[in-house]
Amino acid sequence: MKKLILLITLLPTLLMAQHTIEGSFSPVEDFTYAFLYKSSPTGAEYVDRTKVDEKGQFKIELDTTHPSGIYKIVYGVPQETNNFDLIYSGKEDVVLNFSLTEGLEFKESNENKLWTSYTNSIEMINRAISNFYAQKSEDKEAFTDIFKTLKETQDAFELASKGTIASVFIKANKPYIPETYEDISTYSKNLKDTYLENVDFSNPLLQSSEFLTDRVMAYIFGMSPDATEDFYKHQIDNLVTYIGNGNSEIKMALLQAIWSNMVQIEETNVANYITDTYLMVLAKEANNTVLVQVLNSYKNTSIGAIAIDFPIEMEKDGKKVASSLHNLEGAKNYLLIFWNSGCSHCLEQLPEIRKTVDEIDAKKLKVIAYGTQGEDEAWDREILNYPKFIHVIDKATSGRYLGGEYGVEVTPTYFILDKDKKIVAKPDSLEELQNILNDL
């Protein structure tokens, strides 16, 4: 009877048997908390957090309710860049060291040590391949030896990782291995053509990891030192083909990441190609209204796009006349300023713009100053300082937020238009704006 009671008493403890994710951070003074998230194809779910002690150490306990998979440790802000992935099998503890200078090292966890050992081995062989081609070698025996080592390494790790989570990533990372000697151009072409060949885009583990994003980004942005617009489009089309039908969520996430990068490197035509060909449809199907608005505002305010029209009320011969941006005439260029009478930067920059504009012939430039805050007394007073500007204000009764349609996130925001109201420049600073205006 006593044994039965003891078993019943221990049963909850056995069911809640724990594993830990623990380790140390350095330098100690740069870390305060470690946040643990469970990654999934649709995002990351918060699991737990712990304070980093005075020695830089942390420890998080996981019970049997926490499934195996890809977990993420966030150690700072912004979270998007201050984090790293790890594999949790549910069968072993994970012990690691993370240093801002030395990177991530796993002390315990066969899964993570196996994946790390694999990536280090492949990286060493890739360096040997790079050196071979950098030396313009035509030694076919050396070529055969390098790729024989690559094949043996890949096969050995696939065998050693059988039945583990790490095996999913090792198989997905399987490199291109030529059967006979190839010159650098042939090898590069074949490497590009097969780079995503072993990636299963429907696998939830890959979808949950940074591996998939990193590999896709390498495929789009790392395959050509002199990438052209056509090259980017070709790679994007190939990516979508590899992803295949379905997999809409991961397809949208990857294309959105690529779109954001294209915006950052100012590949406007490619960004809009992604929108028009793939991303807008996916965003609408997912009812992602925020993404739809972002894509539309970027496309509609890209260099070369016709600026979005809006009503303007002007005074002519002492009378108020209804007009619009598109109906304005009499100047070769137009400066559209989104500003706010409560914005300190606006109040500093507008007087400087007025000085610059006063030196420009009115036939060359007209200024439309669009107030974003809705009608108020401060705006009424402030516009008196700029009698030559055409003033418009975002009225709350209009049911329309024009700043949102123009993608305005901060004030002041500037657009320079030609006589046909086509956007020809989007200066990011007062200095850039003044340089453009002085060249008109």
Secondary structure, 3 states (H helix, E strand, C coil): CHHHHHHHHHHHHHHCCCEEEEEEEECHHHCCEEEEEEEECCEEEEEEEEECCCCCEEEEEECCCCCCEEEEEECCCCCCCCEEEEEECCCCCEEEEEECCCEEEEEECHHHHHHHHHHHHHHHHHHHHHHHHHCCCCCHHHHHHHHHHHHHHHHHHHHHCCCCCHHHHHHHCCCCCCCCCCCHHHHHHHHHHHCCCCCCCCCHHHHCCHHHHHHHHHHHHCCCCCCCHHHHHHHHHHHHHHHCCCCHHHHHHHHHHHHHHHHHCCCHHHHHHHHHHHHHHHHHHCCCHHHHHHHHHHHHCCCCCECCCCEEEEEECCEEEEEEHHHCCCCCEEEEEEECCCCHHHHHHHHHHHHHHHCCCCCCEEEEEEECCCCCHHHHHHHHHCCCCEEEECCHHHCCCHHHHCCCCCCCEEEEEECCCEEEECCCCHHHHHHHHHCC
